[in-house]
């Protein structure tokens, strides 16, 4: 009786022999089938090679970009479009302040009220205004507060004075008027605020800085001169009231004629009041400025 192990080995040898004979290309029974299998494998490899050669470059870039090896910033792509530069920042005047300060809001509100009130009070700005018939009187009042009449009048009185006390007062009044002209011209040149739009430039003897509005030179001069007169001239009470009324009406006439805004006149009054304090502090006398008085006596 044959052994089972021997039978298994014989069967394995038979199967291997039959498989080798079927895979041989010279076998008459499978000659055509072996050639067809080899050509099929060659055509399949050629098809894969043609697809790889004619692949879309865009798809290749996408695969590269999707690869876990590729990381942002590691290396640039061959056909990558350069990133656009950020737009330049806007200039300061074109920016919108979304959180304005309380001081800024208060100043803008004050400016708007100032312009509105100045336009409402400019009732003598032109002949066709509601108070246009009073305009000649207001222009006469304008001349009474001009700097040139006050300077010429002070120089004339100083030349006609024959007392040391009178010369001392007039000398300090001249000093006050010159100081007023200097400070007002300096502030107008620095601030450069335009006069109101409804103003007519028909003023009496204007200079280059007179095209600006802040502060009002007539208001500063009115406050300075009125305080000077009230402190150094002995006047009756009606005359003292008249001096104060003259200063107040002169300042009001600047707004009614359309020459200035309300804030120009208000600051002018304040500046003129402070100017007298400077003059009083630097009071000129024969003791602290003897040269001036000696020169004036020689003339």
C-alpha angles and dihedrals in degrees: 000000000000120000119254091228091056091051091052092052092048091052092048091051091050094051092049092049093050092049092050092050093049093049093050112103093214094062110119093214097053102026096116094041094053092052092048093052093052093048090048092055091048093050091049092052091047091051091052091049093050092050091050091048095048097042118137111261090216091058089048091054090048091052090049092049091048092049115111088228092063112081131179111274095009097109133340122250118250096240099027116138112238114248116254119249116250115261116264116260118264118256117262095254093054096053122101115227104220093183108041118184123250090246091054092051091048093050093048091049091049091050092050092050090047093053093045094048093045091053091048093050094046092096094141098045092114142008090256093053122110091261096031093131090065092054096096090054091049091050090052089052088049091059090051090063098042118119099231097061090048093049094047092046092050093049092049093050090046091054092049096045117106101182129082093224093052092047091049092053094044092046091055091045089055089049090050093051093049091048090051093052092049097048095044092049090049094050094045090052092049100044097036095192112172121235118254116287093239093057121114113216096226097118125147114265104337129193131206095273092048090083087075123078111206117113114014110239092200091054093049091048093047092052093043097047095042092051090045092052094045091053101042107030125068104229135165118253095256090054092048090052089048091054091052092047091050091054093047096046091045091056092046091050090059090063095040091053090049093241096123144013121246094257091053091058095041092052089044091058090049093048093048091050091052092045091062089054088056092049092048091050092049094040111170117225138157087262100056099025106028093151093066094051093045092050091048092049090052090055 
